[in-house]
Amino acid sequence: MAVTAKDVADLRARTGAGMMDCKKALEESNGDVQAAVELLRKKGIAKAEKRAGRTASEGRIIVKSADNGSVAAIIEVNSETDFVARNDEFGAFAQTLADHVYADASLDAAVAVAAEGSVPSQPFHGDASKTVDEVVKGASAKTGENVVLRRYARFVSDGVVGSYVHFNGKVAVLVDVRGGSGEAARELAKSIAEHVAAGVPRVPSGVTRDDVPADFVAKEREIFTEQAKQSGKPDNIIAKMVDGQVNKLYAEAALIEQPWVRDPNMSIKQLVEQKSKEAGATLSVKRFVRYQMGEE
């Protein structure tokens, strides 16, 4: 398969590797971009794939929450251009979709692919003569662009669901905190939502180590192993090196173990413990969802 200059440039943007390294990786992987990314990482030429630039989608991310924090909903609706996304009429349309998801009392989960969930086929709360999917298609016809309800979530909590929407509207988070619903629990949920939005040191993959996807860890272990082999050290040393890197990965990927973005000397676990003392109850983070425009 012929490798184009655009292919090389795109791979370089995703990995930060040099042009020639990207070209060779694409040639070795027969043009398979994802395989080329992994090849570069195994050679130690590229770090984890950059999150920016994966998808060139625009649109709006909307959050709607109950005043008492018991329920919150989040949606991402996409358009093709920022021109349409910034339009007030499109914003109002996106808000009606958020209102619909918020009102769906049967939903208490995150749906990563909207088309696979129940919402698109439901009668639209603003006009029961149409389904949500038909309303979205109507918006496509009106704007002349491909408008898509991409993903959505609705959390119901006997504690409090905190939320955060970044000032540019491109990143938003819901966090479900259990064990209390008073001021300390609200502050904790909001603080953690802000932390998850920041994505430091990385966007967490789960609340605890047990929640981090096993296939993700297995793939990273494979890459760490290939990198370690280049050191030429004995297998027993390589095994220890890889275990150390996997342990570090878990510490970065598990939300509860991350250093708090507002005070790196304190972990999220310690923040939870601090707020639990203030609340006089045992608070805990049950789940979270983070949407960033244009990311998988």
N, C-alpha and C positions, 0 to 999 in steps of 0.2 A: 504494500500500500504506500502510495506516494505521500510524503510528509510535507505539508505546506508551511510557509513562513508564518501564517496565521496560527496554525496548530502549535508551532514552537512558541510563539508569543503568548498564546493562551496558557500553555503549560508553565511557562516562566512566571506568568502572573499568579498562577495557582500555587507554585512551589517556591519561588524566589531563587531557583537554580539558574546557572548560566545558560546562555543560548545554545552552545555546543552540547552541553550535558543534556539539555532538553531534547535536542535534535536526535542525539544518539539513543536516548531512552525511548523516544517515539518509534525510531527505526527498529529497535530491539523488541518492542512490544507490538509491532505491526500496526501502529497507529491507535492502539487502545489507550486512551488518555488515562483512565484509572490505573491500568497496569503500569503505565509509565510513571505515574505518581509514586506508586509503591516501589518500583524499581529504584527511583531516585532516593527514596527514603532508606531503602535497604543498603544502598551504597554510601549512606551518610551524607549525600549531597544536598538533600532537602529535609527540612523538619516537617512537622505536621502540616497538612495541606491548609493553605489560607482559606478562611471562611468567606471573605469578601469576594464578590464577583462570580459566585457559583451560578446565580440566576439573575437575569436582568429584568426582574418584575418590579412594577410600581404598584401603588394602591394605598389602602388605609388599614391600620390596625386599631380596632376600637375596643375599649373596655367599658363594661357597665357593671356597677356594684350596688348592692343593697346598702342603705344607710347604716345598718347595724353590722355589716360585714359578713352576714351569714351566707350570702350568695353572691357570686360574681361570674360574669361571662366575658370571653374574649374572642374576637374573630379577626381573621385576615382576609380581606377581599382585594383582589388584584385587578389592575388595568394594565394596558400596554405602555402608557406614557405618564410621566409626572404631570403633564399638562392636564390630563383628565383627572388624575388622582387629587390634585390640588383644587379642583372645581368644587364650589360649595354644594352644588346639586349632587355630585358624586358622594361627597361627605355625608349629606343627609341620607342618601340611599344606603350607605354603609352603616349608618346609625340604625336604620330600620332593621337591617339584618342582625345587628347586635341585640336590638330589642327583642327580636324573634327568638334568638338563642337563649337569651336571659329568661324569657317567659316559658321556655320548654321545661316544665316540671319533671319530665321523665328523664332528663339528662343530668348526669353527675359524673362527667369524665372528659378527657381530652380526645378529640378526634383529629388525627394527624392528616387524614385525607378526607376532605369534606364529602367528596363523591361517594365514599364508602360508608358514610353515616346516614342517619335517618332524617336529618334536617332538610336536605334538598327536596325530598318527596312530600314533605308536610304541607298542608294548606298554609299559605302565608298569613301571619297574624293580622296584617294590615288590609288584606283582601283575600278572603277565604275562597274566592272563585279561582284563584291561581295558586300553584305550588311555589315554594321558594325558588326552585330551579327555573320555573317560568319567569319569575320576577327578575332573576339574575340575567336570563337570556334577553329579557326586555331591556335591561340596562345596556347590554351589549349592542342591541339594535339602535338604541338611542344615542349612544356615544360613538358608535362606529368602530369600537375596539372590542377585543376579546376580554370580557369581564368575567371573573371567576371567583366564587367563594372557595378559598383554598383550604382553610382549616378553621377549627373553632373548638372552644372548650367552655364548660360550665361546671363550676365547683360549688357544692353545697357543704357547709361545715357546721358542726355543733360548737366550733371554736370561732375562728375568724379567718376570712379570706382577704389577704392584703393584696394590693395591686400597685403597679408603678408603670407609668407611660413616659418614655423619654420625650424631651421637649420637641424633638423633630418628628415625633409620631411614628418612627421607624422601628422602635423596639418597645415591647410591653411584656409584663410578667404578672402572673397570679401565683400566690403562695398560700397554701392552706395550713394554718397553725391550729393545733388541737390542745385541749387542756384548760382553756380559758377564753373569755371574750372581752375582758376588761382592757384598760388602757395599756398595760404592759404587753398583752398579747397583740393588740393592734400595732403598737410600736415595733414589736418584733417582726410581725408579718410584713409591715411596710419596709423596714430596714433590710430584711432578707430579699424582698422583691427588688429593691434598688441594687443590692449586691449581685443578684442573679442577672439583672439587666446589664451590669457593668462587664460581666464575663471575665473576671479576673480571679485566679490566674488562667482559667479557661471556663467556658460555659459548662456547668456541671452536668453530668450524665445521669445522675440519680441523687437521692437524698443521702443514702449511705453506700458503703462499698457493695453491699448485697444488691443494690438497685442498679449498679453500673452494668450495662449489657455484657454478657459473657462473650459474645461474638466479637464485640469491639475490643475487649481485653485480649482475646486470642489473636486477633489480627495484629495488634500492637506488639504482643509478645514475639510473634513471628518476625516482625521488623526489627525489634530490639536484638533478637538472636542473630540475625544476619549482620547487623551493625557490629555486634560484639565479636563475631568470628573474624572480622578484619583486624582485630587487635593481635591475633596470633597467639593468644594466651591458651592455656590448657582448658579442656572442657569443663572441669569442675569450677574453675575461676569464671569462665564464661557464664555458667549457670547462675553463679552468685551475682554477677553483673546484671544479668537479665532480671533476676528476682528483685534486685534493688531498683531497677528502672520501672518494673511493674508496680512495685510498692509506691513509688513516687507518683506514678500515673493514677493509682487509686486515690492517693491523698489529694491530687489535683481535681479528679473527676467526681469525687463524692462531696456534695455540697457541705455536709456537716463538718468535714475536715478542712475546708478551705479557710485561709486567713481572711478575715472580714475586710472588705475593701476600704472601710472608713478607719480601721485600726488594725493593720497587719500583725500586730502583736497579740491579737485576740482571734481565736478561731470562731467559726459560726457556732460550733458546739458550746464554746464558752459564752458566747452571746446569748444563746438559748438558756443556759444555766443562770446567767445574770438576770435575765428577764423573768425566769421562773421564780427566783427569790423575790423579785419585786411584786410578782403576781400572787405569791404565796401558794403556788400550784405548780405542778409539773407540766410545762409546756413542751410541745414537740412539733417538728415539721413533718407533715404527712406527705405532701406532694407539691409540685410546682409545675408551671408550664411557661415557656419563654418563646415569644415569637419575634423574629427579626425579619424585616422585609428583604426578600431576595435570597433567603437562606433555605437550605433543605431541612 
